[in-house]
């Protein structure tokens, strides 16, 4: 057996490192067989099979369509404590550019965000916890479908996740290529932004481009809206509050009709915020500004503001606890307790709206590593034992056995 390249502290890491090759094989198999949200039939089947081999006490399937939950009881359950540990399972609609043996076998799909690694790390934790059971309480391992835009966390909650498994707290982690392997980042507050979709429909009056004075050109209106919208954050949001509005796509007219002014134009973009008050403000200003600009040109505009994912906000006590657990494994010098929040989004936010908990970042980057959602991205297998040990140690230290 090859010794793991990454070193860390603690009984859990030393134990889990012994089956690093098996975890690597599972992770690469999942990478080769990516599945999209709520279609994770192969993945959930592999998870179920792995949990059965691990010897967990209960396996529940079909929660939130393709979600799987494993239950492991400690040597004692007298404390009444119950902890949730969550990993996401789905892949992305991307074409992989890698050429290694475990590259995606499915055209147009790939594990470009590392959910194959997240799933594997939680399986590793399940094996360790089932073998050792050095805790007083119950560990609930949540394998969640549909994180990439499908709100799989919400689907599991609506399907009775926390009624069936009433955990006191819930934890999750995500690999982070911007941090070195062996490092962990967290903060006691915002970790990821809310993600909202904005759609702006502009209606004008089409006509001949040579006689534009007879039209109400929605393309011109769209151009003014695109420019003006960029003032909403800079002139309405306090500088100490973070917010982003990006209009990322425009559809109008026919590229083959150079002299036709279209009658409609559509803009689509995203809004990112951490505070509900700022989120409400941006929605209000988008309606006001877009409508007023369109009227000024004799056109009309409607704004549809879809709230997709809420902000991912760690609860203070759980973030401090998770930081302490991480420090016991990687050391104080490899832990960032005031990690800068990301304007990306994560549907673990739905779980944190329901239960206290914390979301951590696990460093996996190195020389030449790709960032998430890159066609050449691959999960760093060196961190598999560390991620598993971190999951397992959260359970052990949350529910310690009495001396």
Secondary structure, DSSP 8 states (H G I E B T S, - for coil): ----SS---SHHHHHHHTTHHHHHHHHHHHHHT---TT--HHHHHHHHHHHHHHT-SEEEEEETTTEEEEEEE-SB-TT--EEEEEEE---BS------STTS-SSTT-B--SSHHHHHHHHHHHHHHHHHH--SBSEEEEEEE--TTTS-HHHHHHHTTHHHHS--SEEEEEEEEEEEETT-EE--SSEEE-EEEEEEEEEE-B-EEGGGGGGSB-HHHHHHHHHHHHHHHHHHHS-TTS-EEEEEEEEEES-TT-TTEE-SEEEEEEEEEES-HHHHHHHHHHHHHHHHHHHHHTT-EEEEEEEEEE--EE--HHHHHHHHHHHHHHH-GGGEETT---BSS--THHHHHHHSEEEEEEEEEE-TT---TT-TT----GGGHHHHHHHHHHHHHHHT----
